[in-house]
Amino acid sequence: MKNIFIIGAGLSTPCLIKYLTENSDKYNWEVTVGDISKEMAEKRLKGCPRGKAVTFDVFNDEQRAKYISNADLVISMLPARMHYLVAKTCIRFKKDMVTASYVSEEVKEFHQQAKENGTILLNEVGLDPGIDHMSAMKVICELKEKGAMLTAFRSSTGGLVAPKHDNNPWNYKFTWNPRNVVVAGQGGAQFISHGAYKYIPYHKVFTRNQRMHINGYGEFENYPNRDSLKYRTIYGLEDIPTIYRGTIRRPGFSKTWQTLVEVGATDDSFIVENSENMTYRDFINTFLRYEEELTVEQKFAKYVGLEEDSIFMYRLRWLGIFEDVKIGLKQATPAQILQKILEEKWKLDEDDKDMIVMQHRFDYELNGTSKVLESSMAVEGKDSTCTAMAITVGYPVAIASKLILTGEISSTGVKLPTTKDIYMPVLKELESFGISFTEKEIEV
């Protein structure tokens, strides 16, 4: 019998836990779920006889040692900053570890020790990062094997609301951590285009959006996402002239969001004094010049260069940011106040379903001819628990964990799912859950 210890029972874990518990008899697994809320862990296990829920605090050294030392494989679904503590303990007790998050520099330091231990610390095997790596590497390797030379690689992903449930003017609802949406782009973005390096500061990230089309779902836009340059090495595309990664939204989202960035409503670096007694209207007005003859709406529109009756101002009014409603948050930053407003308006209703969209575009030359290959994926959620986000994050983690436990993945060290021994079997099984890509050649 093998013991699996899952740390965290949040929104991305239902499909992961479901997969492992449903296969526990077949593979003789015991599945322990540890969360700061034992009740939440029990809820995720749904009474599985081979499952066990425990209260777990990753910062408790004694608990961490106890549960990790008794596991054969540890799955960390905690926030990325906490994986280091888990990885350190896995190294100490020579245990395999799987995460869906970006690998940190601290975790990378364990590479040699993990190899010496004969263990694997597999990171970035969720959605983005995860499915993006695996699906891109599959096509890149296939093109290289044909003798093609890649000249451009563009990849974008978005968590959105499914079309049938898209009923607000932003065409957006929260499908993952709201804070991450509010502070998105604050590190700026960088990519390379036709051999020229492009560095986009935060206050311009949302002005650099590009239109795109996904078959069956229509038109979207994407804005540049973080550091695209590092993917040259990860994907073996060191000399490629164009590489770009973006975040997908529906058209118009970026321009409207940009206005909130411009006025300062997304700033997370200072506390708004007396925030608990302010109204949302007061909050927005704090960023605007005193002009007694103009309303707050008029001042806002003037400041960001919009027509007051534009669709962009309509979206902002719909959010309620100009309403005389008390904020009620003490010692809050602008970003925290904005998040509270958005959580009230962008929440998924009980019957809503979300959607994940991903698209890669590969420009390449083969036998003297320029070609373009487009590879697209769209997954809709099943319900408010088995969301598209939970499906596309949870199943890759679960499948990779199974392959490690059964010995089908035998790599050691700190790894990403960018090698064929990992991405091929994971992608193959993902197809059985409706996670697959449609490829088409585009006329140049």
N, C-alpha and C positions, 0 to 999 in steps of 0.2 A: 504494500500500500504506500502511496505517495501523498504527501501533505502539501497543499497549496495555501499560502497565506496572502490574502488580498487586503491591502491597506487602503481604506477609503471606500465609502459607499454612496458617493455623490451621483449627480445626474448622468454622468458618462458610464456608469457601471452596470445598469440593469441587464443589458444584453451580454456583457462579459460574464457576470455571475450566472446568468441563465444558461449559457453555453457550458460552463464548467460543471455546474450542478447536474445538468441533464446528461452529461457524459461521465459523471462520477462513478456510476456502476460499471460501465463498460471498461473504464481504465483503472478502476480501483483507486479512486482519489478521495481524500478527505479535504473539504474546502472550508477554511476558516476565514471569516470576514471581520476585520477589525476597523472600528470607526469610533470617533469621539462620542457618537450617539449609538449605543448598542441597539436601541429601538430601530434605527434606520438600517443597521446591518441585518437585523432579524427580518425586516420588511423585504430586503433584497433577496434573502435566502428562501423566502416563501415556504418555510417548513421542510426544506430538503433534509431527509434523514442523515445524509452524509455531510451536512453543513453545520457550522457552529458560528454563532455571533459572539463577539467579545468587545468590551470597551477598550479602546486603544488610543494612546496618546504618543505620537511619534517622538515627542521630546522627553518621554520617560525612558531613561536608559535601561532600567531593569525590565520594563515591558518589552522594549525593542529586542533586547537580547533573548528574552524568554521565547517570544513567538517566532522570531526569525531563526533561532537555533533549532527549533523543532520542525521547520519547514524544509521541503525539498526545493520549492520554488517560491519566490516572493514577487507579487505584482503590486507595484506602488502606483496608486491612482490619486496621489496627493498633489498639491500644487508643486510646480517644478522646483522651487527653492528648497523643498524638504527632501528631495530625493537623495541628496548627499548623505544625510543621516542614515537612510535606509541602505544605500550602497556601501557605506563604511561598515555597517554591521554585517551585511551579506559577505563582504570580503573577509571579515573576522571569522565568520563561521563557514566559509567556503560554500555559499549558497548562490544559486542562479537568481537573477532579477530581471524583470521586464517592466518597462514604463512606456507611456504614450507621449511623454514630454520631450522637449528639446534637451539634448545632453549638455550638461554644464561643464565648464572647465574643471571644476573640482572633481566631478565624476570621471572625467577623462584621465585624471591622474591615477586611477585605479587599474588602468589597462594592463600593465605588466603583472600586477599582483593577481588579477583575475585569470590571466593566462597561466601563471604559475599554479594557481589553485585548480585549474581545469574547469573554471566556471565562466558563464557568460553574463554580462550586464547589457541587456538589449534595450536600447532606447529608441524613441521616435518611431514607434510602431502602432500609432493610432490613426488618425485621419490626416491632419496637417499639423505636425509632421507624421508621416506614416504611409498612408495610401498614396499620397503624392509622390513620395520617394520611390515606392515599389512600382507603381504604374509608369512613372517616367523612366526608370532604369530599364524596365522591360523593353520599352520602345527604343531607347537609346542603344542598348546592346544589340537589338535586332537590326537597327539601321547600320551600326558599325560592322556587324557581321556580313552585311550585304556590300560593304565597301563604301558606304555613304559618308560624306563629310558634313557634319552639322554646322550651320552658319548662324542659327538663332534658336533659342529655347525660351518659350514664355509659358508660365504656369500660374493659374489663379484658382482660388477656392473661396466658397462663401457658405455660411450657414444662414438660411433664410426661412421665411414662412412658405408653406406649400401654396400653390396658386389658388386652390379652392378656399383657403382660409386667409387669403391676402386681402384684408378689408380695412386697411388704414392708409392714409395718403403718403406715408413713408415707405410703404411696401416692405415693412420690416417689423419683426418682433424678436425679442430675446430668445435665443435657442441655446445659449451658453452663458458663462460668467458675465453679468452686466458690466462689472468694473472694467474688464478687458476691452469691452466695446467702447466705453467712455474714454479710456486713456489710449486707445489705439493710435498708432502713428507718432507717439510722442518722442520716440527715439529717432525720428526722421526715416528716410529710406535711401537706399543706394542700389544702383544697377548699372549695367553697361549696355549701350545701344550703338550698334554699328561701329564698334571699336572705341567709342567715347564714354568715359565714366560720367555718370549722372548722380549727383548728390542732392537730395530734396530735403530741405529743412522742414520741421514739423508744421510750421504755419503755411506751407505750400503743398503738403502731401495730398490733400483732398482736392486740389485744383488740377492735379495731373492725371485725371481719370481717363480711361479709354473705353470705347464701346466694344461690345462683343455679342455674339449670338450663340445660343445653345439649342440644338434641334429639339423641338417638342416643348420648349419652355420660353422661347422668344428672346427678347433683347435684355442685356445686362450692361453694367459698367464695372470696371475694376480700377482700384487705386494702388499705387506701389506699396509693397509690404516689406518693411524692415530691410535686412541686408541680403540682397540677391547674389552678391559677389561670392559669398562663401560656397555657393552651390556649384561653382565651377570645379572645385576640387572634389566635393562630395560625389558629383556625377561624372567625374573624369572628363570635364569639358574645359580644361584650363585655357585653351586658346580660342574659345568661341567668341565671336565679335558682339553677340547680343545675348544677354540672359536677364530675365525679368520675372519676378514673382509678384502677384497681386492678390487683393482681397475683393471678392465679388459682391456687388449690391445691385439693386434695380436702378434704372436711370433716374437721375435727379437727386439721389440720396447724398452723394458726395458734395454737390454744390450747396445743398441746404445745411449739411453738417459743418461745412467750412465756415458758415456764418457764426456758428457757436464757438468754433475755434478762434475766429478773428476777434470776437468781443471778449474772450477770456473765460467763457463758461466751462471749459474743459480743464482749466488749470488745477493742478493738484498740489501746488507748492506752497500755498499759504492758507491760513484760516480766515474765514469771513466772520468778523466780529458781530456778535448779537444775532447770529444766523437763525437761532431758534425762534426769534420774534419777528423775523422778516417774512414778507410774502414772496411768492415767486416773482411777482412784478417788481417788488423792491430789489430783489436779487439781480434781475436783468438790468434794472436802472442804475445799479452801482457801477456798471461798466460804461455808462453813456454820459456824454457831456450834459451839463445843466442848460436846458433851453426851455424856459417856462411856457413858451407858446406852442410847443410840440408835445404830442403824447409819447409815451414810451415806445409804442409801436412805430410811430413816425421817426423817432430818433434812431431806433434800431435799424430800420430800413435805410435811412440816410447814411448811417455809419458803415454798413456793409455793402452799400450800393445796389439795393434792390428796389423794385417798384412795390409800393405798399399792397397792391392788389395782385401780386404775382403768386404763382403756385408755391414758391419757396416760402413766402410769408404765410401763406395758408397753412403749410405744414407746421410752421413754428407756432402759429396761433392754436392749431389743433392740439399741440403738445400741452398747452396750458401755461406756458412760461410767462405769459402776460397777465395771468389771473391773480386776484387778491386772495390767494390761499396761503395760509401759514406754512412755512417750511417745517418747523418743529424739530430740526436737527441742531444739537449743540456743537459748537466748535467744529463746524464742517468746512471742508474745502469747497471751492466752486464745483469741482468734479463730483464730489459726494452729493452736493445739492442737485446737480443735473441728473445724476444717477437715480436719485429718489423720484424726480419728475418722470424720468423715462420708464422706470420700473412700473409706475402706475399706468402708463399708456401703452407700453410695448410688451406687456406680459402676454404669454400664450394663454388663451382661454382653455377651459377644461377639454373641449372637443377639438381644439386646434391641432394641426399637424405641421411639423417643420419640414425642411428640405435642405439637402446638401447638394451643391453643384461644384464641379471641378472640371477644368479644361486645360489641356496641354496643347501647345502648338509647336511643332518641330519644322523648322526650315532647313533643308539640306540639299546637297548636290550629289547626284548619282549619274555616272556615265556622261558627264558633261551637261546634264539637265538639272535645272532648279526645280525643286518640288516642295510642297508643304503638306504635312500630315497633321490633322486635328484629331485629338482624342478626348472625348467628353464623357462625363459620368453625372447622373442625377439620381438621388435616392430620397424618397419621401418617407417620413415617419409613419409608424402604424398607429400610435396613440400617444398620450401625454407622458407615458413612461418609456415605452420603446420608441423613442424619438429617432429621427434620422441621425442626429448627433450621437446618441447612445449606440446606434447600430454601427456607424462608421468608425467610431472610436473603439467600442468594446469588442467587436468581433475580430479585428486584426490582432489585438492584444491577446484574446483568448486562443485564437488559432496558433499564434506564435508560441504561446505558453505550452500548448499541447505538443507541438512539434519538438520543443526542448525536452519536455518530460518523457516523450517516447523515443528520444535519441535521433529523430530525423533532422534536427538542427544540432550540429555537434561543434560549431564554432565556439571559440573562447575569447575572452577579453571584453573590452568595451566596444560594442558593435552598434551599427545602424542597419536597417533592413535594405541595404543597397547592393547586396551580393546575391547571386542567383540561387544559392542554396537556401536563402531565406525568402526572397520575394516571390519566387515561382510557386512553391507550395501554398503560401499564404494567399496569393492572388487567385490561384485555382479554386481554393475552398471558398473564398469570398463570393465567387460567382453563384454559389448555391444559396446565398443570402440576398441575391439581387444586386450585389455590388460589382458592377462590371462597366467596361468602357466601350463606347462606340467610336470606331475610327473611320475617318474619311479623308480622301485626298482632295486638296483644294487647288483649283486652277491658279497658276501664278500669273 
